[in-house]
Amino acid sequence: MSAITYDFSGKTALITGASGGIAREVARIFHGAGANLVLLDLAEEPLAQLVSELGGEDRIVAMAGDASSRDDIEALLELAAKRFGGLDYVLPVAGIYPEATVRDTSDELWRTVMQINLDGVFYLLRSALGHLRPGGAVVNFASVAGHRGSHSHGHYAASKAAVIALTRSLAMEVGPDIRVNAVSPGTIETPMTRDLVRDRGGNLLANTPMARYGHPSEVAAVAAFLCSSAASYMTGEVVHVNGGLFLAG
Ligand SMILES: NC(=O)c1ccc[n+]([C@@H]2O[C@H](COP(=O)([O-])OP(=O)(O)OC[C@H]3O[C@@H](n4cnc5c(N)ncnc54)[C@H](O)[C@@H]3O)[C@@H](O)[C@H]2O)c1
């Protein structure tokens, strides 16, 4: 893939779920474009590994914590303020994708999915508004599931549909200072989709005009575009990155 590079030097990007398949590519592209990074994920070790891969802590602060916890989010924002003086880009990437039909979804599973995929995004965005500098941007991570539903992932689809509605609503409230958009990935090869690809990959590929799964960097590239000045008149938009799966499947 040919890479378009942006100049994010002097800017600060906050990324949750940072050790995950898509978010680490987001971290790479923003860091490569000069941004400071504020990273959050559950476990310390993979975060430390990512920081070292990116060249060390010079322009990065990383914290192990829970993206669905108000306290952890407040601590992360405090860390960002102390180290970099504010934020320019917020990318709540953390998410989970457990499998259960609606019939088999317990109250607990429903709450867990909503807590991480939706409540956490809301807590972060609400609090981050006090830290985002004018000209800043939010990129949320929705899913093709949020547009058309997803067999055995009704909780997930519902959480992502809500993220789309939250994206559009917030865009109405915080313009013109802040732009708020979302990406809606299709089937991207990451740890999240390992089982899906194994069990239903053939069917998904048959319905994907691009005839392959997406690479995490192909989602990260769109997130970077949405934060860049190239997208300066885009807000409240949800950009599909799915190789045509949404059209065909
Ligand atoms: N991979 C896909 O095909 C696909 C498709 C549509 C949408 N998405 C969305 O893109 C985002 C990234 O997905 P991915 O494929 O990179 O998944 P992934 O499983 O590779 O990464 C998710 C990351 O989120 C972290 N995380 C989970 N719960 C957390 C919590 N409570 N606090 C902090 N971190 C937490 C995990 O530790 C992991 O590092 C998710 O929001 C996902 O729903 C992915």
PDBQT file of the ligand as one rigid body, heavy atoms in Angstrom, charges set to zero:
ROOT
HETATM    1  N1  LIG A 301     -11.052  -6.167  13.191  1.00  0.00    +0.000 N 
HETATM    2  C1  LIG A 301     -12.185  -5.915  12.573  1.00  0.00    +0.000 C 
HETATM    3  O1  LIG A 301     -12.529  -6.562  11.578  1.00  0.00    +0.000 OA
HETATM    4  C2  LIG A 301     -13.087  -4.808  13.041  1.00  0.00    +0.000 A 
HETATM    5  C3  LIG A 301     -14.257  -4.583  12.311  1.00  0.00    +0.000 A 
HETATM    6  C4  LIG A 301     -15.114  -3.580  12.708  1.00  0.00    +0.000 A 
HETATM    7  C5  LIG A 301     -14.804  -2.796  13.803  1.00  0.00    +0.000 A 
HETATM    8  N2  LIG A 301     -13.661  -3.031  14.487  1.00  0.00    +0.000 N 
HETATM    9  C6  LIG A 301     -13.421  -2.183  15.656  1.00  0.00    +0.000 C 
HETATM   10  O2  LIG A 301     -12.108  -1.650  15.612  1.00  0.00    +0.000 OA
HETATM   11  C7  LIG A 301     -11.597  -1.527  16.939  1.00  0.00    +0.000 C 
HETATM   12  C8  LIG A 301     -10.266  -2.254  17.048  1.00  0.00    +0.000 C 
HETATM   13  O3  LIG A 301     -10.464  -3.637  16.748  1.00  0.00    +0.000 OA
HETATM   14  P1  LIG A 301      -9.259  -4.653  16.521  1.00  0.00    +0.000 P 
HETATM   15  O4  LIG A 301      -9.665  -5.552  15.430  1.00  0.00    +0.000 OA
HETATM   16  O5  LIG A 301      -7.984  -3.941  16.448  1.00  0.00    +0.000 OA
HETATM   17  O6  LIG A 301      -9.362  -5.503  17.877  1.00  0.00    +0.000 OA
HETATM   18  P2  LIG A 301      -8.222  -6.120  18.799  1.00  0.00    +0.000 P 
HETATM   19  O7  LIG A 301      -8.916  -7.165  19.601  1.00  0.00    +0.000 OA
HETATM   20  O8  LIG A 301      -7.030  -6.475  18.015  1.00  0.00    +0.000 OA
HETATM   21  O9  LIG A 301      -7.854  -4.873  19.726  1.00  0.00    +0.000 OA
HETATM   22  C9  LIG A 301      -8.726  -4.382  20.701  1.00  0.00    +0.000 C 
HETATM   23  C10 LIG A 301      -7.876  -3.818  21.814  1.00  0.00    +0.000 C 
HETATM   24  O10 LIG A 301      -8.738  -3.228  22.773  1.00  0.00    +0.000 OA
HETATM   25  C11 LIG A 301      -8.236  -3.556  24.044  1.00  0.00    +0.000 C 
HETATM   26  N3  LIG A 301      -9.306  -3.501  25.037  1.00  0.00    +0.000 N 
HETATM   27  C12 LIG A 301     -10.411  -4.279  25.135  1.00  0.00    +0.000 A 
HETATM   28  N4  LIG A 301     -11.125  -3.924  26.197  1.00  0.00    +0.000 NA
HETATM   29  C13 LIG A 301     -10.463  -2.890  26.773  1.00  0.00    +0.000 A 
HETATM   30  C14 LIG A 301     -10.713  -2.110  27.926  1.00  0.00    +0.000 A 
HETATM   31  N5  LIG A 301     -11.785  -2.308  28.701  1.00  0.00    +0.000 N 
HETATM   32  N6  LIG A 301      -9.832  -1.142  28.238  1.00  0.00    +0.000 NA
HETATM   33  C15 LIG A 301      -8.728  -0.928  27.473  1.00  0.00    +0.000 A 
HETATM   34  N7  LIG A 301      -8.441  -1.654  26.380  1.00  0.00    +0.000 NA
HETATM   35  C16 LIG A 301      -9.317  -2.622  26.045  1.00  0.00    +0.000 A 
HETATM   36  C17 LIG A 301      -7.696  -4.965  23.901  1.00  0.00    +0.000 C 
HETATM   37  O11 LIG A 301      -6.785  -5.301  24.936  1.00  0.00    +0.000 OA
HETATM   38  C18 LIG A 301      -7.043  -4.895  22.532  1.00  0.00    +0.000 C 
HETATM   39  O12 LIG A 301      -5.700  -4.516  22.602  1.00  0.00    +0.000 OA
HETATM   40  C19 LIG A 301     -12.675  -2.085  17.878  1.00  0.00    +0.000 C 
HETATM   41  O13 LIG A 301     -13.457  -1.028  18.377  1.00  0.00    +0.000 OA
HETATM   42  C20 LIG A 301     -13.490  -2.954  16.958  1.00  0.00    +0.000 C 
HETATM   43  O14 LIG A 301     -14.803  -3.134  17.412  1.00  0.00    +0.000 OA
HETATM   44  C21 LIG A 301     -12.799  -4.021  14.144  1.00  0.00    +0.000 A 
ENDROOT
TORSDOF 0
